[in-house]
């Protein structure tokens, strides 16, 4: 008996791209069992567009849920997990698209390895018009054994993008939900699975992930103290490693990752004339990885930022 699949879309004011997301699900080579949409009290035409799609495609099993109030981004992701009643679940961003054969690839690997808790993948980057501007480099599919946190961090660049992940709900239900106390909890959710179960990454693009100016992850919409708490929460993942040597190595990698993130964020908000905030990010990055100041790329960013007046 084939396992059942839900593609869930947590959404708020997604009128511009929701149709693309829905048709990427409709056009899968393997039909999904349910499309779940959790609307966070959108104030645009999202609800109208989704209802029009439902009327046009009565053959598709669509559950349209609307929260009584706007509960926030991460709680809405958790609402999708709560409402899922199938064997597998994908949390697709409302501005992203699945590749046509993604579900087929996920289920093939899950059939081969039913002990795996989740499968992620690579993604192609698309702009606001849906044009691919960066393609993922193909590589071999990787199986991470339970507890291989260090290997996961090295191979994936510290996380797998949520639109590329299919969860085996048999195991995810034992893990629970995204931690709503921190921003970007999806960066830790895969690791929480990996502590208890094997997970996998397909070595090719399974989704198109959109990058555009109105995303809720825009740096200027996130307070500095919230971002720092996020970094510190990620740094604590090194404590989950099995030996002192592996803890030290992972801690070092995470500090390098944090410093690079701080440099990048500082550069972006400096350009937007948030110079004091940019300096705070750069100082925090240097604190966690002092060697960054000797990095040629760091000097180049600082000099270019100072020249941008």
C-alpha positions as CSV (number, residue, x, y, z in Angstrom):
1,X,0.0,0.0,0.0
2,X,1.4,3.4,-1.1
3,X,2.2,5.8,1.7
4,X,0.2,9.1,1.8
5,X,1.6,12.5,1.2
6,X,0.6,16.0,2.2
7,X,2.1,19.2,0.7
8,X,1.4,22.0,3.2
9,X,1.8,25.7,2.4
10,X,1.8,28.0,5.4
11,X,0.9,31.4,3.9
12,X,0.4,35.1,4.6
13,X,-0.3,37.6,1.9
14,X,1.0,35.3,-0.8
15,X,-1.2,36.4,-3.7
16,X,1.7,37.0,-6.1
17,X,3.2,33.5,-6.1
18,X,0.7,31.1,-4.6
19,X,-0.6,29.9,-8.0
20,X,2.9,28.8,-9.0
21,X,3.3,26.9,-5.8
22,X,-0.1,25.1,-6.2
23,X,0.5,24.2,-9.8
24,X,3.9,22.8,-9.0
25,X,2.1,20.4,-6.7
26,X,-0.6,19.6,-9.1
27,X,1.9,18.8,-11.8
28,X,3.8,16.2,-9.8
29,X,4.6,12.9,-11.6
30,X,3.1,11.2,-8.5
31,X,-0.2,12.6,-7.3
32,X,-0.2,13.8,-3.7
33,X,-3.0,12.9,-1.4
34,X,-3.6,16.3,0.1
35,X,-2.7,19.9,-0.3
36,X,-3.0,21.7,3.0
37,X,-3.0,25.5,3.1
38,X,-2.8,27.3,6.5
39,X,-3.7,30.9,5.9
40,X,-2.5,33.4,8.6
41,X,-5.3,35.9,8.1
42,X,-4.0,37.3,4.8
43,X,-5.2,40.8,3.9
44,X,-4.6,40.5,0.2
45,X,-6.3,38.2,-2.4
46,X,-4.6,35.0,-1.2
47,X,-7.9,33.5,0.1
48,X,-9.7,34.4,-3.1
49,X,-7.0,32.9,-5.4
50,X,-6.9,29.6,-3.4
51,X,-10.7,29.3,-3.5
52,X,-10.6,29.9,-7.2
53,X,-8.0,27.1,-7.6
54,X,-10.2,24.8,-5.5
55,X,-13.2,25.5,-7.8
56,X,-11.2,24.9,-10.9
57,X,-9.7,21.6,-9.7
58,X,-12.4,19.8,-7.8
59,X,-10.5,16.5,-8.3
60,X,-7.7,17.8,-6.0
61,X,-8.0,17.2,-2.2
62,X,-7.3,20.6,-0.7
63,X,-7.8,21.6,2.9
64,X,-8.0,25.3,3.4
65,X,-7.4,26.3,7.0
66,X,-7.5,29.8,8.2
67,X,-6.2,30.8,11.6
68,X,-8.5,32.9,13.7
69,X,-5.7,35.4,14.2
70,X,-2.3,35.9,12.6
71,X,-0.3,33.6,14.8
72,X,3.1,34.4,13.3
73,X,5.3,32.6,10.8
74,X,6.8,29.7,12.8
75,X,3.6,28.9,14.7
76,X,1.9,28.6,11.3
77,X,4.5,26.1,10.2
78,X,3.7,24.2,13.4
79,X,0.0,24.4,12.6
80,X,0.7,22.6,9.3
81,X,2.5,19.8,11.2
82,X,-0.4,19.6,13.7
83,X,-3.0,19.3,10.9
84,X,-1.0,16.8,8.9
85,X,-2.8,13.3,8.9
86,X,-0.7,11.6,6.3
87,X,2.5,9.5,6.3
88,X,4.7,12.2,4.8
89,X,4.7,16.0,4.8
90,X,6.4,18.7,2.8
91,X,6.3,22.3,4.2
92,X,6.5,24.3,0.9
93,X,7.1,28.0,1.0
94,X,4.2,29.9,-0.6
95,X,6.7,31.6,-3.0
96,X,8.6,28.4,-3.9
97,X,8.0,25.6,-6.4
98,X,8.5,21.9,-6.3
99,X,10.3,20.2,-9.2
100,X,7.9,18.0,-11.1
101,X,9.4,14.7,-10.0
102,X,10.2,15.6,-6.4
103,X,7.5,13.6,-4.7
104,X,8.5,10.6,-6.8
105,X,12.1,10.9,-5.8
106,X,11.3,11.3,-2.1
107,X,9.0,8.2,-2.0
108,X,11.5,6.1,-3.9
109,X,14.2,6.8,-1.3
110,X,11.8,6.3,1.6
111,X,10.8,3.0,0.2
112,X,14.4,1.9,0.1
113,X,15.1,3.3,3.6
114,X,12.0,3.4,5.7
115,X,14.1,4.0,8.8
116,X,14.9,7.6,7.6
117,X,13.2,10.4,9.5
118,X,13.4,13.0,6.7
119,X,14.8,13.6,3.3
120,X,16.1,17.0,2.1
121,X,17.5,18.1,-1.1
122,X,19.2,20.9,-3.0
123,X,17.4,23.8,-4.7
124,X,17.7,26.1,-7.7
125,X,17.4,29.8,-6.9
126,X,14.8,31.8,-8.7
127,X,14.1,35.6,-8.7
128,X,10.8,37.4,-8.3
129,X,9.8,36.6,-11.9
130,X,10.4,32.9,-11.4
131,X,13.6,32.9,-13.5
132,X,16.4,30.6,-12.3
133,X,19.5,32.6,-11.6
134,X,21.6,29.9,-9.8
135,X,21.4,26.2,-10.3
136,X,22.5,23.6,-7.7
137,X,25.6,21.5,-8.4
138,X,24.6,17.8,-8.5
139,X,26.2,15.5,-6.0
140,X,25.6,12.0,-4.6
141,X,22.7,11.4,-2.3
142,X,23.9,11.2,1.3
143,X,22.6,9.2,4.2
144,X,23.5,10.7,7.6
145,X,23.5,8.0,10.3
146,X,22.0,8.8,13.7
147,X,24.1,11.3,15.6
148,X,26.3,12.3,12.6
149,X,25.8,16.0,13.4
150,X,29.3,17.1,12.5
151,X,29.1,15.3,9.1
152,X,25.7,16.9,8.4
153,X,27.0,20.4,9.1
154,X,30.0,19.9,6.8
155,X,28.0,18.4,3.9
156,X,24.9,20.6,3.9
157,X,26.4,24.0,4.8
158,X,24.6,23.8,8.2
159,X,21.0,23.2,7.2
160,X,18.6,22.1,4.5
161,X,16.1,24.6,3.2
162,X,12.5,23.8,4.5
163,X,10.9,23.7,1.0
164,X,13.2,20.8,0.0
165,X,12.4,18.5,3.0
166,X,9.9,15.7,3.2
167,X,9.2,14.5,6.7
168,X,8.4,10.9,7.7
169,X,5.6,11.8,10.1
170,X,6.0,8.5,12.0
171,X,9.3,9.9,13.3
172,X,8.6,13.7,13.2
173,X,5.6,13.2,15.6
174,X,8.1,11.9,18.2
175,X,10.3,15.0,17.7
176,X,7.5,17.6,18.0
177,X,7.5,21.1,16.5
178,X,9.7,24.0,15.5
179,X,11.0,25.8,18.6
180,X,9.1,29.1,18.4
181,X,11.4,30.8,21.0
182,X,14.0,31.5,18.2
183,X,13.9,32.7,14.7
184,X,14.7,30.3,11.9
185,X,14.1,27.1,13.9
186,X,14.2,25.1,10.7
187,X,18.0,25.3,10.9
188,X,17.8,23.1,14.1
189,X,14.8,21.0,13.3
190,X,16.7,18.6,11.0
191,X,19.4,18.2,13.7
192,X,16.8,17.3,16.3
193,X,15.7,14.5,14.0
194,X,19.3,13.4,13.4
195,X,19.9,13.0,17.1
196,X,17.5,10.1,17.1
197,X,17.2,8.9,13.5
198,X,19.1,8.7,10.2
199,X,18.2,11.4,7.7
200,X,19.1,12.0,4.0
201,X,19.9,14.6,1.4
202,X,19.1,14.0,-2.3
203,X,22.1,15.3,-4.3
204,X,20.1,17.4,-6.8
205,X,17.5,20.2,-6.9
206,X,14.1,19.1,-5.7
207,X,12.6,22.7,-5.5
208,X,12.9,26.2,-6.8
209,X,13.5,28.6,-3.9
210,X,12.6,32.2,-4.6
211,X,14.6,35.2,-3.4
212,X,12.9,38.6,-3.5
213,X,12.8,41.8,-1.5
214,X,9.5,41.2,0.4
215,X,10.5,38.0,2.1
216,X,9.8,37.9,5.9
217,X,13.5,37.0,6.4
218,X,14.7,40.4,5.3
219,X,17.4,41.4,7.7
220,X,15.9,44.8,8.5
221,X,12.8,43.1,9.8
222,X,14.7,41.1,12.4
223,X,15.9,42.8,15.6
224,X,19.6,42.4,16.4
225,X,18.9,40.7,19.8
226,X,16.6,38.1,18.1
227,X,19.3,37.3,15.5
228,X,21.9,37.0,18.2
229,X,19.7,34.5,20.2
230,X,19.3,32.6,17.0
231,X,23.1,32.4,16.5
232,X,23.6,31.3,20.1
233,X,21.0,28.6,19.8
234,X,22.7,27.3,16.7
235,X,26.1,27.4,18.6
236,X,24.6,25.1,21.3
237,X,24.2,22.3,18.7
238,X,27.9,21.5,19.2
239,X,27.0,20.3,22.7
240,X,24.9,17.5,21.1
241,X,28.0,15.8,19.7
242,X,29.2,12.5,21.1
243,X,32.9,13.2,22.0
244,X,34.9,16.2,23.3
245,X,36.9,16.3,20.1
246,X,33.8,16.3,17.9
247,X,32.2,19.0,20.1
248,X,35.3,21.2,19.6
249,X,35.4,20.7,15.9
250,X,31.7,21.5,15.4
251,X,32.0,24.5,17.8
252,X,34.8,25.9,15.6
253,X,32.8,25.3,12.4
254,X,29.7,27.0,13.9
255,X,31.7,30.0,15.0
256,X,33.2,30.4,11.5
257,X,29.6,30.1,10.1
258,X,28.3,32.8,12.5
259,X,31.1,35.2,11.7
260,X,30.4,34.8,7.9
261,X,26.7,35.4,8.5
262,X,27.5,38.5,10.6
263,X,29.8,39.9,7.9
264,X,27.2,39.3,5.2
265,X,24.3,40.8,7.2
266,X,26.5,43.8,8.2
267,X,27.3,44.5,4.6
268,X,23.7,44.4,3.5
269,X,22.4,46.7,6.2
270,X,25.4,49.1,5.9
271,X,24.2,49.7,2.3
272,X,20.8,50.4,3.7
273,X,22.3,53.1,5.9
274,X,22.1,51.1,9.2
275,X,25.8,51.7,9.9
276,X,25.7,51.3,13.7
277,X,23.8,48.1,13.4
278,X,26.2,46.8,10.8
279,X,29.1,47.5,13.1
280,X,27.4,45.6,15.9
281,X,27.1,42.5,13.6
282,X,30.7,42.8,12.5
283,X,31.9,43.0,16.1
284,X,29.8,40.0,17.1
285,X,31.3,38.1,14.2
286,X,34.8,39.0,15.2
287,X,34.1,38.0,18.8
288,X,33.2,34.5,17.8
289,X,35.9,34.1,15.1
290,X,38.7,36.7,15.6
291,X,40.6,35.2,12.6
292,X,37.9,36.7,10.3
293,X,39.7,40.0,10.4
294,X,42.7,38.5,8.6
295,X,40.4,37.2,5.8
296,X,40.9,39.0,2.5
297,X,37.2,38.8,1.7
298,X,36.3,40.4,5.0
299,X,38.7,43.4,4.3
300,X,37.2,43.7,0.9
301,X,33.7,43.9,2.3
302,X,34.7,46.4,4.9
303,X,36.5,48.7,2.5
304,X,33.7,48.6,-0.1
305,X,31.2,49.3,2.7
306,X,33.2,52.3,3.9
307,X,33.4,53.6,0.3
308,X,29.6,53.2,-0.1
309,X,28.5,56.6,1.1
